[in-house]
């Protein structure tokens, strides 16, 4: 039998928890994309969030791409996701 892999749902939860922990962001997060790499070693999770609003502008929607190890559930990278 093969090695147990975490599910996409678990990877998304791990990515959201990591993002909140490292940034202290408390606003809403939206799950935008989920992708398993061809070698099945990583889940690529794209999260959307809004930058805090100031007095003159609406908050801008931003995206982060988080790479989650399918074996451990550990987030191994977080990058800006351009759209």
C-alpha positions as CSV (number, residue, x, y, z in Angstrom):
1,X,0.0,0.0,0.0
2,X,1.0,3.6,-0.6
3,X,1.8,6.2,1.9
4,X,-1.2,8.0,3.4
5,X,-1.8,11.5,2.0
6,X,-3.7,14.4,3.6
7,X,-6.9,15.4,1.9
8,X,-7.5,18.6,0.0
9,X,-9.8,19.8,2.8
10,X,-7.1,19.2,5.4
11,X,-4.5,21.0,3.2
12,X,-6.9,24.0,2.9
13,X,-7.5,24.1,6.6
14,X,-3.7,23.9,7.3
15,X,-3.0,26.7,4.8
16,X,-5.7,29.0,6.3
17,X,-4.4,28.3,9.9
18,X,-0.8,29.0,8.8
19,X,-1.8,32.2,7.0
20,X,-3.7,33.5,10.0
21,X,-0.9,32.5,12.4
22,X,2.0,34.1,10.4
23,X,0.1,37.3,9.5
24,X,-2.3,37.8,12.4
25,X,-5.0,38.4,9.8
26,X,-8.5,38.0,11.4
27,X,-10.8,38.8,8.4
28,X,-12.5,36.4,6.1
29,X,-10.5,34.1,3.9
30,X,-11.9,32.6,0.7
31,X,-10.6,29.3,-0.8
32,X,-10.1,30.0,-4.5
33,X,-8.0,27.2,-5.9
34,X,-6.9,23.7,-4.9
35,X,-4.4,21.7,-7.0
36,X,-2.3,18.6,-6.4
37,X,1.1,18.7,-8.0
38,X,1.8,16.1,-10.7
39,X,4.2,14.2,-8.4
40,X,1.5,14.3,-5.7
41,X,4.0,15.7,-3.1
42,X,2.2,19.0,-2.5
43,X,-1.2,20.6,-2.4
44,X,-1.2,24.1,-3.9
45,X,-3.8,26.2,-2.1
46,X,-4.8,29.7,-3.2
47,X,-6.5,31.8,-0.5
48,X,-8.1,35.3,-1.1
49,X,-8.3,38.0,1.5
50,X,-8.9,41.7,1.6
51,X,-6.3,44.2,2.7
52,X,-7.6,46.4,5.5
53,X,-9.5,49.4,4.3
54,X,-8.4,52.9,5.1
55,X,-10.4,56.1,4.9
56,X,-10.1,56.7,1.2
57,X,-10.0,53.3,-0.5
58,X,-11.9,50.1,-0.5
59,X,-9.9,47.1,0.7
60,X,-8.1,45.4,-2.3
61,X,-8.5,41.7,-2.8
62,X,-5.2,39.8,-2.6
63,X,-4.2,36.2,-3.1
64,X,-1.7,33.9,-1.5
65,X,-0.5,30.6,-2.8
66,X,0.5,28.1,-0.1
67,X,2.2,24.8,-0.7
68,X,1.3,22.0,1.7
69,X,3.2,18.8,2.0
70,X,0.8,15.9,1.3
71,X,2.6,13.6,3.7
72,X,2.9,15.8,6.8
73,X,0.3,18.6,6.2
74,X,3.0,21.1,6.9
75,X,3.0,24.4,4.9
76,X,6.4,24.6,3.2
77,X,5.9,27.9,1.3
78,X,3.7,30.9,1.0
79,X,3.9,33.2,-2.1
80,X,2.0,36.1,-3.6
81,X,-0.4,34.8,-6.2
82,X,-0.8,37.2,-9.1
83,X,-4.1,37.0,-11.1
